Amino acid sequence: MLRQRVITALVLLALLLPALAASSPLPFALFTLVLISAAGWEWARLNGVASPLPALASGALLAALCAISLARLPQIGALAGLWWAGAALWVAGLVPVLRRGPAGWPAWPVALRWALGLALLWLAWLALAQARTIGINFLLSTLCVVWAADIAAYFAGRAFGRRKLAPTISPGKSWEGVYGGVAGVLLLAVGWQWLEAQWVFDSPSLFLVLRQRFGWGGLALAALALAALSVAGDLFESLVKRAAGAKDSSQLLPGHGGVLDRVDALLPVLPAALALISL
């Protein structure tokens, strides 16, 4: 399993890094478009679209929506209301969904669940592509919010975890892990800005933009909100998988599960980050 994880990670990095480092944002947008369309296929399979052709058509439809949006990215990316609508949907909609638990998720109509998932995936990809147009440093700092929260939560949960966060959805998560994840994001924000003071980057980081606009206190509140959304995205995908009786969203990425397993926490964080910097 470890060998598979390492090989898959190396292959993905070999494809991702050149696309990310390209002078144009287009290669990165196209590479991530392929990944998000695979996530659309996975989402359909987890939510009642069991036939192969309709599930594949779901991924193709999502890819087409993203491709159409890419041609209009400068106009769409400037719509602050879109990012706020996406963030509000996550905040308002997630609480009742989590309260009902895995048993309540299948009670929602299949068409509604299917459409909701594709909409959330499209919005996250759009935010990802827009973040790349701002700059590589901005994009990486936003992605690292999720990675830092996840890594810090894992180690804090292992060391101090006592109180379960959502035992019916993800038994391994604890409140202590959440606190550790928030602390990890705050440390990341401070450390990243220290690096920016030493070196020249292609763009300001998410953390620097937030501090310049809202001060250190505002940055701390924003980091708290983004870390919480990261946990929320992870819990949401865990709920959907548990409702479907699946351990992973697919086996597209050997050793890692599926694409959704890798991007779940990013889905709410990406649009929320763009919403915050639009203020």
QUIPENOR-V551565 format. One record per backbone hydrogen bond with DSSP energy under -0.5 kcal/mol. NH is the residue of the N-H (numbers start at 0). CO is the residue of the C=O. E is the energy in kcal/mol with one decimal. If there is no record, write none. Layout:
[[NH/CO/E] [NH/CO/E]]
//
This chain:
[[4/0/-2.5] [5/1/-2.5] [6/2/-2.5] [7/3/-2.7] [8/4/-2.4] [9/5/-2.4] [10/6/-2.3] [11/7/-2.5] [12/8/-2.4] [13/9/-2.3] [14/10/-1.3] [15/11/-3.1] [16/12/-2.6] [18/14/-1.1] [19/15/-2.8] [20/16/-2.5] [21/17/-0.9] [27/18/-0.7] [28/24/-2.1] [29/25/-2.6] [30/26/-2.4] [31/27/-2.6] [32/28/-1.6] [33/29/-1.7] [34/30/-1.5] [35/31/-2.7] [36/32/-2.0] [37/33/-1.6] [38/34/-1.8] [39/35/-1.8] [40/36/-1.7] [41/37/-2.2] [42/38/-2.8] [43/39/-2.0] [44/40/-1.9] [45/41/-2.0] [46/42/-0.8] [46/43/-0.8] [47/44/-0.6] [48/43/-2.3] [49/47/-1.3] [54/50/-1.7] [55/51/-2.6] [56/52/-2.7] [57/53/-1.7] [58/54/-1.6] [59/55/-2.3] [60/56/-2.7] [61/57/-2.3] [62/58/-2.2] [63/59/-2.4] [64/60/-2.4] [65/61/-2.3] [66/62/-2.5] [67/63/-2.5] [68/64/-2.2] [69/65/-2.2] [70/66/-1.2] [71/67/-0.6] [71/68/-1.1] [72/69/-1.3] [74/71/-0.6] [75/71/-2.7] [76/72/-3.4] [77/73/-0.6] [78/75/-1.9] [79/77/-1.3] [81/78/-0.9] [82/78/-1.1] [83/79/-2.3] [84/80/-2.3] [85/81/-2.1] [86/82/-2.5] [87/83/-2.7] [88/84/-2.1] [89/85/-1.9] [90/86/-2.4] [91/87/-3.0] [92/88/-2.3] [93/89/-1.8] [94/90/-0.7] [95/91/-0.6] [96/92/-1.3] [97/93/-2.9] [98/94/-2.3] [99/95/-1.7] [100/96/-1.0] [103/99/-0.7] [103/100/-1.0] [104/100/-1.1] [105/101/-0.7] [106/103/-1.0] [107/104/-1.6] [112/108/-2.4] [113/109/-2.8] [114/110/-2.5] [115/111/-2.6] [116/112/-2.2] [117/113/-2.1] [118/114/-2.3] [119/115/-2.4] [120/116/-2.4] [121/117/-2.5] [122/118/-2.4] [123/119/-2.1] [124/120/-2.5] [125/121/-2.6] [126/122/-2.3] [127/123/-2.3] [128/124/-2.8] [129/125/-2.3] [130/126/-2.5] [131/127/-1.7] [132/128/-1.4] [133/129/-1.2] [134/130/-1.6] [138/134/-2.3] [139/135/-3.0] [140/136/-2.2] [141/137/-1.8] [142/138/-2.5] [143/139/-2.5] [144/140/-0.7] [144/141/-0.7] [145/141/-0.8] [145/142/-0.7] [146/142/-1.7] [147/143/-2.9] [148/144/-2.0] [149/145/-2.4] [150/146/-2.5] [151/147/-2.7] [152/148/-2.1] [153/149/-2.0] [154/150/-2.1] [155/151/-2.6] [156/152/-2.6] [157/153/-2.2] [158/154/-2.1] [159/155/-3.1] [160/155/-0.5] [160/156/-1.8] [163/161/-0.6] [164/172/-2.2] [165/169/-0.5] [168/165/-1.6] [169/165/-3.0] [172/169/-2.0] [174/162/-2.5] [177/173/-1.6] [178/174/-2.4] [179/175/-2.2] [180/176/-2.3] [181/177/-2.3] [182/178/-2.3] [183/179/-2.3] [184/180/-1.9] [185/181/-2.2] [186/182/-2.4] [187/183/-2.1] [188/184/-2.4] [189/185/-1.9] [190/186/-2.8] [191/187/-2.9] [192/188/-1.5] [193/189/-1.7] [194/190/-2.0] [195/191/-2.0] [196/192/-1.3] [197/193/-0.7] [197/194/-1.0] [198/194/-2.4] [200/198/-0.5] [208/204/-2.2] [209/205/-2.3] [210/206/-2.4] [211/207/-2.6] [212/208/-1.6] [213/209/-2.6] [214/210/-2.4] [217/213/-1.1] [218/214/-2.3] [219/215/-2.3] [220/216/-2.0] [221/217/-2.5] [222/218/-2.8] [223/219/-2.2] [224/220/-2.3] [225/221/-2.6] [226/222/-2.4] [227/223/-2.2] [228/224/-2.3] [229/225/-2.0] [230/226/-1.8] [231/227/-2.2] [232/228/-2.6] [233/229/-1.8] [234/230/-2.6] [235/231/-2.5] [236/232/-1.9] [237/233/-2.0] [238/234/-2.5] [239/235/-2.2] [240/236/-2.5] [241/237/-2.6] [242/238/-2.5] [243/239/-1.6] [244/240/-0.7] [244/241/-0.7] [245/240/-2.8] [252/256/-2.7] [253/251/-0.7] [255/252/-2.9] [256/252/-1.3] [261/257/-0.7] [261/258/-1.1] [262/258/-1.5] [263/259/-1.5] [265/262/-0.9] [266/262/-1.1] [266/263/-0.7] [268/264/-0.8] [269/265/-2.4] [270/266/-0.6] [271/267/-1.4] [272/268/-2.6] [273/269/-1.7] [274/270/-2.1] [275/271/-2.3] [276/272/-1.9] [277/273/-0.8] [277/274/-0.5] [278/275/-1.2]]
//
